[in-house]
Amino acid sequence: MREAVLEILSSPNPDLASRIEGICDELEVMDWFGLIPKLWPNAKYVYSIMTGSMQPYLNKLRHYANGLPLVSGDYGSTESWIGVNVDPSSSPESVTFAVVPTFSYFEFIPLYRYKHNCDSSSNADDDFVEDKPIPLSKVKVGQEYEIALTTFT
């Protein structure tokens, strides 16, 4: 792969530059709709993290992808991978991740929504009460958890 890219980019290529400039001129008029298949016509899908904090960007990514399938295959953190998508063909909004217990040691902290008093000055909808951490074997479907992990390093 590296050699193929270097072959294309190893020296100035005015024809390629002109072709890309023309495509970008067209795309700019269309608000960059279909950017990915226009610049990479052989692309079969877009693979990225599209869940959690990245979910707000899905509409824009769909705009750029113009129908290319969006694949969210992994669930990870900065410290370790956590799990894999059990059905990569499903839409990013409906993925199910299976935790891979050999990536790290996982503990799950059950989260319960904090009930605010009506006269409370706080309007936070994301306040949670945390319970004690539990192992993967005690996780319940439908319960919200914060994941705590310990890596081998």
C-alpha positions as CSV (number, residue, x, y, z in Angstrom):
1,M,0.0,0.0,0.0
2,R,2.8,2.4,1.0
3,E,4.6,1.8,-2.3
4,A,1.5,2.4,-4.3
5,V,0.8,5.7,-2.6
6,L,4.5,6.8,-2.9
7,E,4.4,5.9,-6.6
8,I,1.6,8.4,-7.1
9,L,2.9,11.1,-4.8
10,S,6.7,10.7,-5.2
11,S,6.9,13.6,-7.7
12,P,4.7,16.5,-8.8
13,N,1.8,15.3,-11.0
14,P,0.2,18.2,-12.7
15,D,-2.5,16.0,-14.3
16,L,-3.6,14.6,-11.0
17,A,-3.5,18.0,-9.3
18,S,-5.7,19.4,-12.1
19,R,-8.1,16.5,-11.9
20,I,-8.4,16.9,-8.1
21,E,-8.8,20.7,-8.4
22,G,-11.7,20.2,-10.9
23,I,-13.4,17.7,-8.7
24,C,-13.1,20.1,-5.7
25,D,-14.5,23.0,-7.8
26,E,-17.6,20.8,-8.6
27,L,-17.9,19.6,-5.0
28,E,-17.7,23.1,-3.6
29,V,-20.8,24.2,-5.5
30,M,-22.6,21.1,-4.1
31,D,-21.6,21.8,-0.5
32,W,-19.1,18.9,-0.8
33,F,-21.9,16.4,-1.2
34,G,-20.4,13.0,-2.2
35,L,-16.8,14.0,-1.5
36,I,-15.6,10.5,-0.6
37,P,-16.8,8.6,-3.7
38,K,-15.8,11.5,-6.0
39,L,-12.2,11.6,-4.7
40,W,-11.9,7.9,-4.1
41,P,-14.1,6.2,-6.7
42,N,-13.1,2.7,-5.7
43,A,-14.2,3.2,-2.0
44,K,-16.6,0.4,-0.9
45,Y,-17.4,1.7,2.6
46,V,-16.3,4.3,5.2
47,Y,-14.8,2.7,8.4
48,S,-14.6,4.9,11.4
49,I,-15.7,5.4,15.0
50,M,-19.3,6.6,14.7
51,T,-20.8,5.9,18.1
52,G,-20.7,7.7,21.4
53,S,-19.2,11.2,21.2
54,M,-18.8,10.9,17.4
55,Q,-22.5,10.2,16.7
56,P,-23.3,14.0,16.2
57,Y,-21.2,13.9,13.1
58,L,-23.1,11.0,11.4
59,N,-25.3,13.3,9.2
60,K,-22.3,15.2,7.9
61,L,-20.4,11.9,7.2
62,R,-23.5,10.6,5.3
63,H,-23.5,13.8,3.3
64,Y,-19.8,13.3,2.3
65,A,-20.3,9.5,1.8
66,N,-23.3,9.8,-0.6
67,G,-24.7,6.3,0.1
68,L,-21.4,4.5,0.8
69,P,-22.0,2.1,3.8
70,L,-20.8,3.4,7.1
71,V,-19.1,0.8,9.2
72,S,-18.4,1.2,12.9
73,G,-16.4,-1.8,13.8
74,D,-14.7,-1.2,17.1
75,Y,-15.5,0.3,20.4
76,G,-12.4,1.7,22.1
77,S,-10.9,4.2,24.5
78,T,-7.5,5.9,24.6
79,E,-6.2,3.1,26.8
80,S,-7.5,0.0,25.2
81,W,-9.9,-1.5,22.7
82,I,-13.1,-2.5,24.5
83,G,-15.2,-4.5,22.0
84,V,-16.1,-5.3,18.4
85,N,-19.3,-4.8,16.5
86,V,-21.2,-8.1,16.2
87,D,-22.9,-7.0,12.9
88,P,-20.7,-4.5,11.0
89,S,-23.4,-4.1,8.3
90,S,-25.8,-2.6,10.8
91,S,-26.2,1.2,10.8
92,P,-24.1,3.1,13.3
93,E,-27.1,4.0,15.4
94,S,-28.0,0.4,16.0
95,V,-24.7,-1.4,16.5
96,T,-24.1,-3.9,19.2
97,F,-20.6,-4.3,20.6
98,A,-19.3,-7.5,22.2
99,V,-16.8,-6.8,24.9
100,V,-13.5,-8.8,24.3
101,P,-12.4,-9.6,27.8
102,T,-8.8,-10.3,26.8
103,F,-8.2,-6.7,25.7
104,S,-8.0,-5.5,29.4
105,Y,-9.5,-6.1,32.8
106,F,-12.9,-4.5,32.7
107,E,-15.1,-3.3,35.5
108,F,-18.5,-1.7,35.0
109,I,-19.8,1.0,37.3
110,P,-23.7,1.0,37.2
111,L,-25.1,4.5,36.7
112,Y,-28.5,5.6,37.9
113,R,-30.1,8.9,36.9
114,Y,-30.1,11.4,39.8
115,K,-33.6,12.6,40.6
116,H,-33.6,16.4,40.9
117,N,-36.1,18.3,43.1
118,C,-38.4,20.6,41.2
119,D,-37.0,23.6,43.1
120,S,-33.4,22.6,42.5
121,S,-31.3,25.2,40.7
122,S,-29.5,22.5,38.7
123,N,-31.0,21.6,35.3
124,A,-28.5,18.9,34.5
125,D,-30.0,15.8,32.8
126,D,-26.7,13.9,32.9
127,D,-26.2,13.7,36.6
128,F,-25.8,10.1,37.7
129,V,-25.4,8.2,41.0
130,E,-22.7,5.6,40.7
131,D,-22.9,2.2,42.3
132,K,-19.9,-0.1,43.2
133,P,-18.0,-1.6,40.2
134,I,-19.0,-5.0,39.0
135,P,-17.2,-7.6,36.7
136,L,-18.3,-8.3,33.2
137,S,-20.1,-11.5,34.3
138,K,-22.6,-9.4,36.3
139,V,-23.5,-6.8,33.6
140,K,-27.2,-6.6,32.8
141,V,-28.7,-5.7,29.4
142,G,-30.3,-2.2,29.5
143,Q,-28.4,-0.9,32.5
144,E,-26.1,2.1,31.9
145,Y,-22.5,1.7,32.9
146,E,-19.3,3.7,33.1
147,I,-16.4,1.4,32.0
148,A,-13.3,1.2,34.1
149,L,-10.4,-0.7,32.6
150,T,-7.0,-1.8,33.7
151,T,-4.5,-2.6,31.0
152,F,-1.6,-5.0,31.1
153,T,0.9,-2.2,31.0
